[in-house]
Amino acid sequence: MVLQPHFALMASYNQWMNDKVYDAASKLSAAELIEDRGAFFGSIFGTLNHIVVADTIWLKRFAAHPSSAATLAVMEPLPTPTHLDQCLFDDMQGLSAHRHWLDSVIINWVAALTDDDLDTLLSYHNTKGVASTRSYSRLINHFFNHQTHHRGQVSTLLSQAGVDIGVTDLLALIPDEG
C-alpha cells in the first residue's frame, strides 16, 4: 500500500482547513472566542488550543522516529505540554501564528516520509506515562483524524456563533480525473 501520497493529501487538507477555521474565528471578538459554549474544551479558543497542544505532543513523539528526526528537529526546543487543555497562548494572534508554523512543519515532515518509513513501529509514552509501541502509519492516521474531529467541533461552535466556514469536505482537494 502506498501511504505517503495519502498523508501528503491529509497534510494539505489539514493546512487548508486550519486556514479556513482560523479565518472564520478571526471574525469573532476575543470575548466570543473564549466564551464557554459547552464543548469538551469549553470555547472555540480552548478547542483550537487543544488541537495545537495535541499536535505538539504528537510531533515531538514523531521526532523520536529515526525517519523523522531531521525534519522534526524544529520541535525539540518547544516545551512538551503536560496536559491536554494546557493554554499555550494568551491570544488568538499568537495561537494563529503558531498554528500556521505547525502546519508548515507538518507539510515538510510528511513530504520527507517514505513508504518504508511508514512501515515501522514507534514507541512512546502517553501523557500519563504509559508506554506503547504502535504502527507509525496508523499513529499518523490518528494524528490527522484527531485534528479533523476537533475542527468539526470548532466548525459547529462557529456555526452556532453565526460564522460559516464554507466547504469542509476533503473531496474539495481531490482532483477530478474524469
C-alpha positions in Angstrom: 0.0 0.0 0.0 1.3 3.4 -0.9 0.7 5.7 2.1 2.9 8.7 1.6 0.7 10.4 -1.1 -2.3 9.8 1.3 -0.5 11.6 4.1 0.6 14.4 1.8 -3.1 14.9 0.9 -4.0 14.9 4.6 -1.3 17.4 5.4 -2.6 19.7 2.7 -6.2 19.2 3.9 -5.1 20.0 7.4 -3.4 23.2 6.4 -6.4 24.3 4.2 -8.9 23.6 6.9 -6.9 25.3 9.6 -6.6 28.4 7.4 -10.4 28.4 6.9 -11.2 27.8 10.6 -8.8 30.5 11.8 -10.1 32.9 9.2 -13.6 32.3 10.4 -12.6 32.6 14.0 -11.0 36.0 13.3 -14.5 37.3 12.6 -15.3 36.9 16.3 -14.3 39.1 19.2 -11.9 37.9 21.9 -14.8 37.6 24.3 -16.8 35.4 21.8 -13.7 33.2 21.2 -13.2 32.4 24.9 -17.0 32.1 25.7 -17.7 28.8 27.2 -20.0 27.1 24.7 -20.3 23.8 26.5 -17.8 22.0 24.3 -15.4 19.5 25.7 -12.6 22.1 25.8 -15.1 24.9 26.6 -14.7 27.5 24.0 -13.6 27.9 20.4 -10.3 29.2 21.6 -10.0 26.3 24.0 -10.7 23.8 21.3 -8.2 25.3 18.9 -5.6 25.5 21.6 -6.2 21.8 22.4 -5.5 20.8 18.8 -2.2 22.7 18.9 -1.4 21.0 22.2 -2.1 17.6 20.8 -0.2 18.3 17.6 2.8 19.5 19.6 2.8 16.3 21.7 2.5 14.0 18.7 5.0 15.8 16.6 7.5 15.6 19.4 6.8 11.9 19.7 7.2 11.5 15.9 10.5 13.4 16.1 11.9 10.4 18.0 11.3 8.1 15.0 14.6 7.8 13.0 12.9 8.8 9.7 11.5 12.0 11.2 14.3 13.2 13.5 15.8 15.6 10.9 12.5 17.2 9.6 11.0 17.4 13.1 14.2 18.7 14.9 12.4 22.1 14.9 10.0 20.7 17.6 12.8 19.9 20.1 13.1 23.4 21.6 9.4 23.6 22.3 8.3 22.5 25.8 6.2 19.4 25.8 2.6 20.2 27.1 1.8 18.4 30.3 -1.9 18.3 29.9 -4.4 18.3 27.0 -6.0 21.6 28.0 -2.8 23.5 28.8 -3.1 27.0 27.5 -0.2 27.7 25.2 -1.1 31.2 24.1 -3.0 34.0 25.7 -4.5 35.4 22.4 -5.7 34.3 19.1 -2.9 36.1 17.2 -0.2 34.1 18.9 -2.2 30.8 18.6 -2.9 31.5 14.9 0.8 32.3 14.1 1.9 29.1 15.8 -0.8 27.1 14.0 0.5 28.4 10.7 4.0 27.5 11.6 3.0 24.0 12.8 1.2 23.4 9.5 4.3 24.2 7.6 6.3 21.8 9.8 3.7 19.1 9.2 3.8 19.6 5.4 7.6 19.4 5.4 7.7 16.3 7.6 5.1 14.4 5.6 6.9 15.3 2.3 10.1 13.7 3.6 8.4 10.4 4.6 8.7 7.3 2.5 6.5 4.2 2.5 9.4 2.3 4.0 9.5 4.8 6.9 5.8 4.3 7.4 6.0 0.5 7.6 7.7 0.6 11.0 6.8 1.0 14.7 7.0 3.9 17.1 7.5 3.5 20.8 6.3 6.4 23.0 4.8 7.3 26.4 1.4 8.9 26.6 0.7 11.9 28.9 0.1 9.6 31.8 3.5 7.9 31.3 2.0 4.6 29.8 4.4 3.0 27.2 3.1 2.0 23.8 4.5 0.6 20.6 2.3 1.1 17.6 2.3 1.2 13.8 3.9 4.5 12.7 1.5 4.9 9.8 -1.6 4.2 12.0 -0.4 6.8 14.5 -0.1 9.3 11.7 -3.7 8.4 10.7 -4.7 9.1 14.3 -2.8 12.4 14.3 -4.8 13.7 11.3 -8.1 12.2 12.4 -7.8 13.9 15.8 -7.4 17.3 14.1 -10.4 16.6 11.9 -12.5 15.5 14.9 -11.8 18.7 16.9 -12.1 21.0 13.9 -15.5 19.5 13.3 -16.4 20.6 16.9 -15.0 24.1 16.1 -17.0 24.4 12.9 -20.2 23.6 14.9 -19.3 26.2 17.5 -18.5 28.8 14.8 -21.8 28.0 13.1 -23.7 28.4 16.4 -21.9 31.8 16.7 -23.2 32.8 13.2 -19.9 32.2 11.3 -19.9 29.9 8.3 -16.5 28.4 7.4 -17.7 27.2 4.0 -16.9 23.9 2.3 -15.0 21.5 4.6 -15.0 18.3 2.6 -11.7 16.6 1.8 -13.3 16.0 -1.6 -12.7 19.7 -2.5 -8.9 18.9 -2.6 -9.2 15.6 -4.6 -8.7 16.4 -8.3 -11.5 15.3 -10.7 -9.7 12.9 -13.0 -12.6 12.2 -15.3 
